[in-house]
């Protein structure tokens, strides 16, 4: 994609997809300009890097649509001093947005080959304040103690309590809760040692996290 067309496509992505979806935070909009989304998109899909659609990755995984990435980044509101956990590294693009917003990102991915490609993508952008890990975080990922923020980038029918426990008091989490196609994007805040609040932000659809806990379902 020629440079001029790339910049026009990026501009159109922001003005036609992201602003109309109530993303008005200048810090978020600036990040979308500064971090080149096309550098994280697989070669076969670079021509649609800014399209309003999920983009396929290997192993059946996908990149979120740009407006969804922007909306949850705005809701999470990462701060420069914070340590954040991301569950589901994917291409590394959302990892990059987080890393440019906070002190350090830990990101865990189930598939080693996806994690390796994300590592390369991030290093190519001269981003280094991150640690990528490979493992199954479907039930939680408590290796790094309590965190300022957590974002889970795939759907969970049921949110394991361990994620709530891994937040600092005052910390917050973005999670996609429910069953496709009707998922609630939730902002969960830890307000005390034994207290949390949950705010439903909007509804969307996305694939489930591999090995996610399933609720008990009533059967006749």
C-alpha positions as CSV (number, residue, x, y, z in Angstrom):
1,X,0.0,0.0,0.0
2,X,1.6,3.3,-1.1
3,X,2.4,5.7,1.8
4,X,-0.1,8.4,0.8
5,X,-2.9,5.8,0.5
6,X,-1.9,4.3,3.9
7,X,-2.1,7.7,5.6
8,X,-5.5,8.4,4.0
9,X,-6.7,4.9,5.0
10,X,-5.5,5.6,8.6
11,X,-7.3,9.0,8.6
12,X,-10.5,7.5,7.3
13,X,-10.3,4.7,9.9
14,X,-10.2,7.3,12.7
15,X,-12.8,9.7,11.2
16,X,-15.3,7.1,9.8
17,X,-15.0,4.2,12.3
18,X,-13.5,5.3,15.5
19,X,-14.8,8.8,16.3
20,X,-18.4,7.8,15.4
21,X,-18.0,5.0,18.0
22,X,-17.6,7.6,20.8
23,X,-13.8,7.4,21.0
24,X,-12.9,11.0,21.6
25,X,-9.8,10.7,23.9
26,X,-7.0,12.6,22.2
27,X,-4.4,10.2,23.8
28,X,-6.1,7.2,22.2
29,X,-6.5,8.9,18.8
30,X,-2.8,10.0,18.8
31,X,-1.7,6.5,19.6
32,X,-3.7,5.2,16.6
33,X,-1.7,7.6,14.4
34,X,1.7,6.8,16.0
35,X,1.5,3.0,16.1
36,X,1.3,1.7,12.6
37,X,-1.5,-0.9,12.5
38,X,-0.4,-2.2,9.1
39,X,3.0,-3.3,10.6
40,X,1.1,-5.9,12.7
41,X,-1.2,-7.2,10.0
42,X,-0.3,-10.4,8.2
43,X,1.0,-9.8,4.7
44,X,-2.1,-11.3,3.1
45,X,-4.3,-8.7,4.7
46,X,-2.2,-5.6,4.6
47,X,-4.6,-4.2,1.9
48,X,-7.4,-4.2,4.4
49,X,-5.4,-3.3,7.5
50,X,-7.7,-0.4,8.4
51,X,-11.0,-2.1,7.5
52,X,-13.8,-2.3,10.0
53,X,-13.5,-6.1,10.4
54,X,-11.5,-8.7,12.4
55,X,-8.4,-9.9,10.5
56,X,-7.4,-13.6,10.6
57,X,-4.2,-14.7,12.2
58,X,-2.8,-18.3,12.3
59,X,-4.3,-21.0,14.6
60,X,-7.8,-19.6,14.1
61,X,-7.1,-16.4,16.0
62,X,-7.9,-12.9,14.8
63,X,-7.1,-9.2,15.3
64,X,-10.0,-7.1,16.7
65,X,-11.6,-4.5,14.5
66,X,-9.9,-1.1,14.9
67,X,-12.9,0.6,16.5
68,X,-13.2,-2.1,19.2
69,X,-9.5,-1.8,20.0
70,X,-9.9,2.0,20.3
71,X,-13.0,1.8,22.4
72,X,-11.6,-0.7,25.0
73,X,-8.3,1.2,25.2
74,X,-10.2,4.4,26.0
75,X,-12.3,2.6,28.6
76,X,-9.2,1.0,30.2
77,X,-7.4,4.4,30.3
78,X,-3.9,3.1,30.9
79,X,-1.5,5.4,32.8
80,X,2.2,6.0,32.4
81,X,3.2,4.4,35.8
82,X,1.1,1.3,35.5
83,X,1.7,-2.4,34.9
84,X,-0.9,-4.2,32.8
85,X,-1.7,-7.8,31.9
86,X,-3.0,-8.6,28.5
87,X,-4.5,-12.1,27.9
88,X,-4.3,-12.9,24.2
89,X,-1.3,-11.3,22.5
90,X,-2.4,-11.9,19.0
91,X,-0.5,-9.8,16.5
92,X,1.0,-7.6,19.2
93,X,-0.8,-4.5,18.0
94,X,-3.0,-4.0,21.1
95,X,0.1,-4.9,23.2
96,X,1.9,-2.0,21.4
97,X,-0.9,0.4,22.2
98,X,-0.8,-0.6,25.8
99,X,3.0,-0.4,26.0
100,X,3.0,3.1,24.6
101,X,0.6,4.1,27.3
102,X,2.0,2.4,30.5
103,X,5.2,1.4,32.3
104,X,5.1,-2.3,31.4
105,X,2.9,-4.9,29.7
106,X,2.8,-8.6,30.4
107,X,1.0,-10.4,27.6
108,X,0.3,-14.1,27.6
109,X,-0.6,-16.1,24.4
110,X,-1.6,-19.7,24.1
111,X,0.3,-20.3,20.8
112,X,4.0,-20.0,20.7
113,X,4.2,-19.2,17.0
114,X,1.8,-16.3,17.4
115,X,3.8,-15.0,20.3
116,X,7.0,-15.2,18.3
117,X,5.6,-13.2,15.5
118,X,4.2,-10.6,17.9
119,X,7.6,-10.3,19.5
120,X,9.1,-9.5,16.2
121,X,6.4,-7.1,15.3
122,X,6.9,-5.2,18.6
123,X,10.7,-5.1,18.3
124,X,10.4,-3.8,14.7
125,X,8.6,-0.8,16.2
126,X,11.3,-0.2,18.8
127,X,8.9,-1.1,21.6
128,X,10.6,-2.9,24.6
129,X,8.6,-2.3,27.8
130,X,6.8,-5.6,27.5
131,X,7.2,-9.3,28.3
132,X,5.5,-11.9,26.2
133,X,4.7,-15.3,27.7
134,X,3.3,-18.5,26.3
135,X,0.7,-20.4,28.3
136,X,-3.0,-21.0,29.1
137,X,-4.4,-18.1,31.0
138,X,-8.0,-19.1,30.7
139,X,-8.4,-19.5,34.4
140,X,-6.1,-16.6,35.4
141,X,-2.4,-15.6,35.2
142,X,-1.1,-14.7,38.6
143,X,2.7,-14.8,38.0
144,X,3.2,-11.1,38.4
145,X,1.2,-10.3,41.6
146,X,-1.4,-7.7,41.7
147,X,-1.8,-5.5,38.6
148,X,-3.0,-2.0,37.8
149,X,-5.1,-3.2,34.9
150,X,-6.0,-6.4,33.0
151,X,-7.5,-6.7,29.5
152,X,-8.8,-10.0,28.2
153,X,-9.0,-9.8,24.4
154,X,-11.3,-12.8,23.9
155,X,-14.7,-13.8,25.2
156,X,-15.3,-15.6,28.5
157,X,-18.7,-17.2,29.2
158,X,-17.8,-17.0,32.9
159,X,-15.1,-14.7,34.4
160,X,-12.8,-16.7,36.7
161,X,-12.5,-15.1,40.1
162,X,-8.7,-15.2,39.9
163,X,-8.7,-12.3,37.5
164,X,-10.5,-10.1,40.0
165,X,-8.1,-11.2,42.7
166,X,-5.2,-10.2,40.6
167,X,-6.2,-6.6,40.5
168,X,-4.8,-4.0,42.9
169,X,-7.3,-2.1,44.9
170,X,-8.1,0.7,42.5
171,X,-7.3,-1.4,39.5
172,X,-9.6,-2.2,36.7
173,X,-10.2,-4.8,34.0
174,X,-11.9,-5.1,30.6
175,X,-13.5,-8.4,29.9
176,X,-15.9,-9.7,27.2
177,X,-18.5,-11.7,29.1
178,X,-21.1,-14.1,27.7
179,X,-21.8,-16.2,24.7
180,X,-21.5,-15.3,21.1
181,X,-23.1,-13.3,19.5
182,X,-24.3,-11.3,22.5
183,X,-21.3,-10.4,24.7
184,X,-21.2,-7.6,27.3
185,X,-18.0,-5.6,27.4
186,X,-17.5,-5.0,31.1
187,X,-15.3,-2.6,33.0
188,X,-14.6,-4.2,36.4
189,X,-13.0,-2.1,39.1
190,X,-11.6,-3.3,42.4
191,X,-12.8,-0.8,45.0
192,X,-11.6,-2.7,48.2
193,X,-10.1,-5.9,49.4
194,X,-13.4,-7.6,49.0
195,X,-15.3,-5.2,46.7
196,X,-15.6,-4.8,43.0
197,X,-17.9,-2.9,40.7
198,X,-19.0,-3.9,37.2
199,X,-20.1,-1.5,34.5
200,X,-21.6,-2.8,31.2
201,X,-20.1,-0.6,28.5
202,X,-21.6,-2.0,25.3
203,X,-22.4,-5.2,23.4
204,X,-20.3,-6.8,20.8
205,X,-19.2,-10.2,19.4
206,X,-15.9,-12.0,19.3
207,X,-14.4,-15.5,19.5
208,X,-14.1,-17.2,22.9
209,X,-10.9,-17.6,24.7
210,X,-9.5,-21.1,24.2
211,X,-10.2,-23.4,27.2
212,X,-12.5,-20.8,28.8
213,X,-14.6,-22.1,31.7
214,X,-18.1,-22.9,30.7
215,X,-21.1,-22.2,32.9
216,X,-23.3,-24.9,34.2
217,X,-26.1,-25.3,31.7
218,X,-29.6,-26.6,32.5
219,X,-30.5,-29.6,30.4
220,X,-33.9,-31.3,30.3
